[in-house]
Amino acid sequence: MKKYLTLTKIVLILFVFSGVLKAEVKLPSIFSDYMVLQQQTYAAIWGKATPDKTVKVTCSWNNKSYPTKSDKNGNWKLKVETPSAGGPFNIIISDGKAITLNNVLIGEVWVCSGQSNMQMTMSGYRNQPVLGSNKAILASTNKSIRLFTVKRNKSLEPLDDFSGEWKECIPENVASFSAAAYYFGRMLQNALGVPVGLINSSWGGTRIEPWISEAGFKNFDWVTLPDKKQEGEFSTQTPTVLFNAMIKPMVGYAIRGGLWYQGEANLNEPAQYEKLMPGLVENWREEWEIGDFSFYYCQIAPFDYGNRGLNSAFLREAQLKASTSIPDIGMACLMDIGEKTCIHPADKKTTGERLAYLALAKTYGKKGFEFSGPVLKEMTVEGNMVKLTFDHAENGLTTFGKELVNFRIAGENKRFYPATAIITRDGITLSSLHVEKPIAVRYAFDDFVVGELFNTEGFPASSFRTDDWEIK
C-alpha cells in the first residue's frame, strides 16, 4: 500500500512538474536577447503559453505591463508601445513563470532578402571577395547594430518559426553576415545615430516567386501554385515555399522597411518580373498589416550571361519601370560596379550605401544630398539630332573623364547605330551619320556594359530605351 501511495505521489509530482514546464512561455526565435524593436510604434510580440491563461508582458522602458489571454491552443499575441530609440532594455514575459529578454534595443528595423547577392557575406564566396571587407570587419564593433540571419529552409505550408538568433555587431558575427545589408545598416546607423536591427533572409539562386505568399498570386494567373499535399522533395524555386519558411514566421514583427536584391534568376521573363516585383512588395505589406512600409531594391548589375537567354538589359528595364509603379519604393542602380565574369560584384559597400541613400532621403526625410542617378525625363528630335533631358541631374551630368560610347540611335528601320553623344548644359545631344531621322534611343542596353553616365553626385544612370519594340 505504501509503495502504491509512493508511486501515486511520484506520478502526481511528475504531472505537476510537466504542467510547470508546459506553463513556460515559448517565443519564436525572432524574439530574444539582443533583438531590436522598431521605435515609436506599437510592436507586436507573440508566442505560446498554457492554454486559456493570462500572459503579461512588462517593458522596462516604461515599466508598463501589457496583459492578454492565450487561446485554447496556447497562442497569444499583443502589442507594446515603444519609445524613441534607445536602450538597452529588458522585457519580462510571464504566464505564471517568467522569462526575461535582455539587452533589447529600440531603433530602426529592416528586413533584407533576395538571392545570392543579398546572401553574400562580408567574407565573400570562395574565390569571390568583397572589396575592403577585411578592414571593415576589423572595425565593425558597434553596440548600436544587431544582426539576425534566418537559416535557409523551405516549406509547402506556412511555418510558425524559423532558425536564427539576434547577434551583436562584432567582427566574428559581421564576417558571416550579408555584406549588402551590413553596409546599409552601418551607414543608416551612422547617419541617424540610433540603433539599427538587420534581419537577413535570403537564398542564392532563387527566383522571386518562392518569396511571395499564396495570397500574393491572385493577380498573376500565369504562376502555378504547388500542391500542398505532394510528397517527396520539391524545389526551392516552387512558388511560396521560401515565404512560408523564411518570411512568414516574422510577419507582423515591427519593421521600418524592406530591402531586396534579386532578379538574376528571373532573367528571361522581364515582362512578368515588372509585375512580380511590386507584387511582392504589396504582398508583404498586406501580410504584415502595419501599413505601406518602405521598400528598396537593387537593380541587377551588368554581367555577361552568355547564351543563358535574353539580354539582361530587359530585366534591368523591368526593374526600372517597377520602381515607379507603386508608392514608397525605390531602386538602387548598380550600372558602374558589374563584373563581366562574376555575377557577384565585389563592391558591396556601394550596393549597401546606395540603398541607404534611398532610405535616408525617402523614408527618413533627410535633405541636402542626392539619392538617385539620372533618369530620362524627355526626348526631343530636331532634324537628325536627339536631345535628352534628365531628372535627378540638377547640377548636370558627367562621365568623370570617360567618353560616352554606350548610346545608340535608330530610325524607322529599327536598326541601331552608335551615336556621337555630347553632354550639354541641359542634358545630352545625340547624332549619327547613319540615321537621318532618329526615332529611338538606347543607352547601355547590353548584357554586360560599364555605365559611364552619372550625375555630378556620382550616381549612375540606368540602362534605358525609348522604344517599346519586341524583345529579342
VOGU-3710 file (C-alpha; in Angstrom, 3 decimals, decimal comma):
1> mkkyltltki> 0,000/0,000/0,000  2,843/2,358/0,904  4,556/1,510/-2,346  1,295/2,292/-4,192  0,944/5,656/-2,421  4,571/6,477/-3,117  4,110/5,663/-6,799  0,977/7,779/-6,845  2,838/10,707/-5,341  5,604/10,343/-7,899
11> vlilfvfsgv> 3,079/10,370/-10,729  1,366/13,442/-9,285  4,692/15,228/-8,853  5,691/14,411/-12,421  2,313/15,588/-13,640  2,586/18,889/-11,760  6,198/19,309/-12,877  5,237/18,689/-16,507  2,482/21,280/-16,087  5,019/23,809/-14,874
21> lkaevklpsi> 7,213/23,078/-17,870  4,199/23,431/-20,132  3,347/26,727/-18,494  6,609/28,323/-19,529  6,137/30,855/-22,291  7,643/29,872/-25,629  8,726/32,572/-28,085  9,613/32,439/-31,784  13,328/32,890/-32,422  12,812/36,468/-33,658
31> fsdymvlqqq> 12,178/37,451/-30,019  15,341/37,001/-27,968  18,176/38,709/-26,152  19,912/41,383/-28,279  16,889/41,995/-30,505  15,891/45,393/-31,842  12,293/46,599/-31,702  11,055/49,313/-34,038  10,874/52,671/-32,291  7,778/54,847/-31,756
41> tyaaiwgkat> 5,183/52,303/-32,741  3,041/49,520/-31,359  5,273/46,480/-31,780  3,716/43,037/-31,858  5,021/40,279/-29,594  3,608/36,755/-29,729  4,236/33,189/-28,706  2,813/30,161/-26,910  1,808/29,593/-23,297  -0,566/27,479/-21,236
51> pdktvkvtcs> -3,961/27,445/-22,988  -6,564/29,907/-21,700  -4,152/31,641/-19,375  -3,250/35,302/-18,857  0,092/36,294/-20,336  1,684/39,521/-19,173  4,477/41,427/-20,967  6,323/44,051/-18,938  8,709/46,508/-20,621  11,488/48,223/-18,692
61> wnnksyptks> 11,414/51,410/-20,783  8,036/52,415/-19,360  7,557/49,833/-16,588  4,164/49,142/-18,107  2,551/45,716/-18,229  0,505/44,525/-21,189  -1,847/41,576/-20,469  -3,583/39,235/-22,876  -5,004/35,729/-22,767  -3,787/32,709/-24,667
71> dkngnwklkv> -6,313/30,831/-26,771  -7,286/27,190/-26,443  -4,137/26,190/-28,330  -1,895/28,350/-26,188  -1,302/31,007/-28,842  -1,172/34,638/-27,765  -0,272/37,968/-29,302  -0,240/41,577/-28,135  1,328/44,923/-28,943  3,584/47,050/-26,768
81> etpsaggpfn> 4,148/50,762/-27,183  7,790/51,518/-27,985  9,548/54,810/-27,177  12,111/56,814/-29,110  15,319/54,971/-29,919  17,429/53,853/-27,008  18,395/51,017/-24,711  19,426/48,532/-23,637  16,151/47,482/-22,024  14,620/44,212/-20,889
91> iiisdgkait> 11,224/42,623/-21,414  9,648/40,192/-18,946  7,045/37,771/-20,289  5,078/35,574/-17,917  2,068/33,298/-17,681  2,974/32,451/-14,126  6,572/31,567/-14,824  8,610/34,474/-16,188  11,248/34,646/-18,872  13,332/37,767/-19,488
101> lnnvligevw> 14,666/39,155/-22,749  17,830/41,118/-22,002  19,817/43,764/-23,840  16,919/44,812/-26,076  17,408/47,939/-28,172  14,772/50,265/-29,619  15,599/51,660/-33,042  15,137/51,047/-36,759  14,473/47,541/-38,121  14,882/46,409/-41,731
111> vcsgqsnmqm> 14,243/43,031/-43,380  16,820/42,211/-46,090  16,039/39,489/-48,633  16,752/38,128/-52,101  19,147/35,724/-53,745  22,931/35,296/-53,728  23,934/38,952/-53,936  21,996/39,652/-50,755  23,118/36,398/-49,178  26,822/37,098/-49,952
121> tmsgyrnqpv> 28,562/37,588/-46,624  31,250/40,083/-45,708  33,741/37,212/-46,041  32,616/36,710/-49,645  32,245/33,456/-51,525  35,012/31,037/-52,461  37,398/32,941/-54,786  34,882/35,823/-54,863  35,854/38,616/-52,452  34,029/41,602/-51,055
131> lgsnkailas> 36,188/44,669/-51,614  37,661/46,120/-48,445  35,779/43,698/-46,231  38,675/42,597/-44,051  39,314/46,140/-42,831  35,576/46,785/-42,479  35,136/43,606/-40,437  38,030/44,567/-38,167  36,424/47,926/-37,389  32,837/46,659/-37,241
141> tnksirlftv> 32,224/46,536/-33,476  29,129/48,655/-32,871  26,855/48,375/-29,833  24,040/50,028/-31,792  23,757/47,468/-34,612  22,265/43,991/-34,225  22,228/41,178/-36,789  19,833/38,293/-37,429  20,340/35,688/-40,173  17,463/33,330/-40,987
151> krnkslepld> 18,624/29,773/-41,596  17,664/28,562/-45,058  14,549/26,406/-45,185  11,564/25,725/-47,442  8,015/24,594/-46,790  4,797/23,961/-48,696  2,839/25,170/-45,661  3,319/28,425/-43,686  5,513/27,854/-40,625  5,316/29,448/-37,185
161> dfsgewkeci> 9,057/29,746/-36,599  12,467/29,625/-38,260  16,015/29,099/-37,018  18,213/32,091/-36,252  19,286/34,361/-33,437  19,981/38,010/-32,800  23,714/38,686/-32,567  25,875/41,597/-31,543  27,731/43,585/-34,184  31,281/42,334/-33,605
171> penvasfsaa> 33,850/41,137/-36,184  33,169/37,396/-35,897  29,434/37,958/-36,442  29,790/40,602/-39,147  32,097/38,324/-41,157  29,251/35,851/-41,703  26,504/38,441/-42,253  25,136/39,809/-45,541  27,586/42,391/-46,901  24,979/44,494/-48,713
181> ayyfgrmlqn> 22,768/44,542/-45,616  25,662/45,333/-43,263  26,898/48,302/-45,307  23,320/49,583/-45,499  22,903/49,303/-41,745  26,272/50,828/-40,947  25,542/53,941/-42,998  21,999/54,202/-41,614  23,180/53,926/-38,023  25,909/56,499/-38,569
191> algvpvglin> 23,533/58,968/-40,250  20,643/58,584/-37,796  22,572/57,940/-34,599  20,059/55,306/-33,433  20,195/51,520/-33,044  19,614/49,507/-36,214  18,389/45,920/-36,448  19,027/43,966/-39,653  17,216/40,706/-40,456  18,738/38,830/-43,396
201> sswggtriep> 16,533/36,182/-45,017  17,988/35,240/-48,401  18,874/32,213/-50,514  21,219/32,162/-53,513  19,914/31,229/-56,937  16,241/31,648/-56,089  13,539/33,219/-58,204  11,115/35,845/-56,926  8,066/33,543/-56,898  9,134/31,433/-53,870
211> wiseagfknf> 9,288/34,626/-51,773  5,606/35,539/-52,333  2,772/34,083/-50,271  -0,136/32,173/-51,782  -2,407/35,211/-51,405  0,089/37,286/-53,356  -0,558/35,423/-56,619  -4,221/36,345/-57,004  -3,347/38,704/-59,890  -0,674/36,531/-61,504
221> dwvtlpdkkq> -2,571/33,714/-63,196  0,470/32,532/-65,128  2,015/31,225/-61,887  1,120/27,661/-60,940  0,827/27,194/-57,188  2,114/23,958/-55,662  0,027/21,064/-54,411  0,489/21,298/-50,649  -0,231/17,584/-50,281  2,538/16,492/-52,620
231> egefstqtpt> 5,038/14,079/-51,179  8,771/13,914/-51,647  11,338/16,573/-52,445  10,391/19,897/-54,022  12,447/22,711/-55,494  13,420/25,948/-53,780  12,020/27,596/-56,925  8,496/26,430/-56,099  6,178/29,420/-55,551  5,502/30,327/-51,888
241> vlfnamikpm> 7,933/27,851/-50,280  10,527/30,397/-49,111  7,917/32,869/-47,966  6,321/30,081/-45,937  9,549/29,055/-44,222  11,748/32,167/-44,130  9,377/35,173/-44,124  6,045/34,074/-42,634  7,451/33,323/-39,150  8,356/37,001/-38,706
251> vgyairgglw> 5,339/38,527/-40,456  3,965/41,181/-38,126  7,282/41,918/-36,447  7,515/45,718/-36,347  9,847/46,972/-39,067  10,609/50,235/-40,841  11,117/48,695/-44,243  12,433/46,007/-46,565  15,458/45,623/-48,827  15,682/43,321/-51,846
261> yqgeanlnep> 18,489/42,177/-54,156  17,261/39,578/-56,634  16,405/39,214/-60,294  19,181/37,242/-61,950  17,170/34,006/-61,639  14,193/35,615/-63,457  16,367/36,899/-66,273  14,245/35,577/-69,136  10,838/36,877/-68,002  11,175/40,675/-67,817
271> aqyeklmpgl> 7,513/41,381/-68,603  6,363/39,153/-65,750  9,033/40,449/-63,395  7,878/44,036/-63,935  4,602/42,976/-62,294  6,000/40,495/-59,764  8,405/42,997/-58,193  5,718/45,441/-56,993  3,526/42,393/-56,421  5,960/41,061/-53,828
281> venwreewei> 6,063/44,437/-52,079  2,287/44,720/-51,932  2,031/41,111/-50,783  4,439/41,626/-47,883  2,673/44,837/-46,880  -0,677/43,056/-46,817  0,749/40,148/-44,832  2,481/42,400/-42,284  -0,583/44,576/-41,652  1,470/47,520/-40,386
291> gdfsfyycqi> 0,904/49,895/-43,298  2,807/50,581/-46,502  6,328/50,324/-45,164  9,253/51,471/-47,323  10,834/49,001/-49,725  14,051/49,486/-51,719  15,761/47,100/-54,094  18,868/46,762/-56,227  18,792/46,673/-59,982  20,866/43,681/-61,084
301> apfdygnrgl> 24,377/44,693/-62,123  25,578/44,107/-65,695  27,094/40,669/-66,276  27,959/38,552/-69,331  25,240/35,895/-69,217  26,430/34,387/-72,498  23,886/32,033/-74,013  21,612/31,869/-70,974  18,784/33,735/-72,659  17,670/37,330/-73,107
311> nsaflreaql> 19,882/40,374/-72,925  19,797/41,211/-69,209  19,125/44,877/-70,042  15,463/43,900/-70,465  15,301/42,672/-66,874  17,050/45,856/-65,702  14,437/47,816/-67,643  11,669/45,881/-65,905  13,192/46,752/-62,536  13,464/50,416/-63,532
321> kastsipdig> 9,798/50,526/-64,545  8,733/48,767/-61,357  10,458/51,440/-59,271  7,696/53,950/-60,036  4,757/51,557/-60,167  3,613/51,853/-56,538  4,291/54,314/-53,696  7,188/54,170/-51,258  9,590/52,019/-53,239  12,860/52,843/-54,955
331> maclmdigek> 15,689/51,256/-56,935  19,442/51,444/-56,428  21,227/51,425/-59,790  24,474/49,419/-59,999  25,440/50,095/-63,628  29,009/51,006/-62,697  30,030/48,070/-60,494  29,145/44,988/-62,579  31,811/42,429/-63,449  31,879/40,660/-66,792
341> tcihpadkkt> 32,831/37,231/-65,480  31,423/37,313/-61,938  27,723/37,590/-61,192  28,533/38,718/-57,626  30,016/42,234/-57,791  32,758/42,665/-55,187  31,769/46,258/-54,396  29,054/45,557/-51,855  29,839/48,787/-49,996  28,470/50,823/-52,905
351> tgerlaylal> 25,474/48,487/-53,069  24,530/48,867/-49,416  25,178/52,584/-49,292  23,029/53,322/-52,352  20,164/51,551/-50,621  20,889/53,655/-47,543  20,774/56,895/-49,546  17,287/55,923/-50,715  16,126/55,183/-47,195  17,653/58,298/-45,682
361> aktygkkgfe> 16,042/60,537/-48,301  12,670/58,879/-48,879  11,920/57,188/-45,560  13,666/59,459/-43,082  13,275/62,740/-44,957  16,929/63,766/-44,854  17,831/66,526/-47,297  20,828/68,200/-48,924  22,086/65,204/-50,926  21,156/63,153/-53,984
371> fsgpvlkemt> 19,840/59,583/-53,742  19,291/58,562/-57,370  21,098/58,501/-60,670  19,893/60,467/-63,718  16,503/59,296/-65,008  15,373/60,121/-68,534  12,806/62,908/-68,484  12,184/63,794/-72,116  13,436/63,072/-75,621  13,034/65,605/-78,435
381> vegnmvkltf> 14,123/65,281/-82,069  15,341/68,218/-84,179  16,294/67,055/-87,655  18,976/64,405/-87,241  19,697/65,468/-83,654  18,233/63,956/-80,487  18,138/65,874/-77,235  17,679/64,166/-73,882  16,893/65,755/-70,538  17,048/64,055/-67,146
391> dhaenglttf> 15,593/64,192/-63,678  17,974/63,835/-60,720  20,590/65,891/-62,532  20,061/69,331/-61,031  23,761/70,093/-61,159  24,258/68,435/-64,522  25,809/65,272/-65,900  29,329/63,887/-66,108  31,331/60,880/-67,253  34,216/61,557/-64,858
401> gkelvnfria> 36,551/61,856/-67,830  35,316/58,932/-69,918  33,942/59,069/-73,448  30,207/58,474/-73,950  30,238/55,288/-76,023  27,077/53,453/-74,974  24,386/55,469/-76,760  22,656/54,063/-79,850  20,162/55,692/-82,257  17,680/54,059/-84,614
411> genkrfypat> 15,412/55,280/-87,383  12,238/53,779/-88,817  14,114/50,641/-89,923  14,728/49,856/-86,220  18,451/49,349/-86,763  20,576/50,856/-84,003  23,861/52,616/-84,710  26,466/54,044/-82,354  25,749/57,683/-81,610  28,015/60,631/-81,050
421> aiitrdgitl> 26,979/61,911/-77,638  27,791/65,268/-76,066  26,898/66,495/-72,610  25,339/69,956/-72,803  24,112/72,415/-70,223  20,602/70,981/-70,456  21,304/67,288/-70,972  22,731/65,235/-73,814  22,706/65,751/-77,587  22,997/62,707/-79,864
431> sslhvekpia> 23,506/62,170/-83,574  24,673/59,540/-86,037  25,732/59,807/-89,691  23,791/56,601/-90,340  20,451/57,876/-89,047  18,874/60,865/-90,767  15,546/60,697/-88,940  16,060/59,240/-85,474  13,045/57,916/-83,598  14,548/55,823/-80,796
441> vryafddfvv> 17,472/55,899/-78,391  19,049/53,233/-76,217  21,690/53,695/-73,557  23,942/50,914/-72,238  21,366/48,394/-73,368  23,681/45,395/-73,379  24,169/42,281/-71,300  27,479/43,424/-69,885  28,364/47,095/-70,003  30,140/49,581/-67,792
451> gelfntegfp> 27,912/52,619/-67,435  29,681/55,920/-67,980  26,839/58,406/-67,472  26,466/59,896/-63,966  25,083/62,935/-62,270  27,693/65,099/-60,567  26,868/63,477/-57,224  28,257/60,188/-58,545  25,103/58,145/-59,096  24,945/56,239/-62,413
461> assfrtddwe> 22,122/56,327/-64,921  20,313/53,064/-65,518  20,341/51,485/-68,941  17,200/52,603/-70,770  15,440/52,678/-74,128  12,803/54,982/-75,577  11,261/52,329/-77,857  8,911/49,502/-76,976  9,882/47,228/-79,810  9,592/43,481/-79,496
471> ik> 12,038/41,906/-77,047  14,604/39,770/-78,836
//
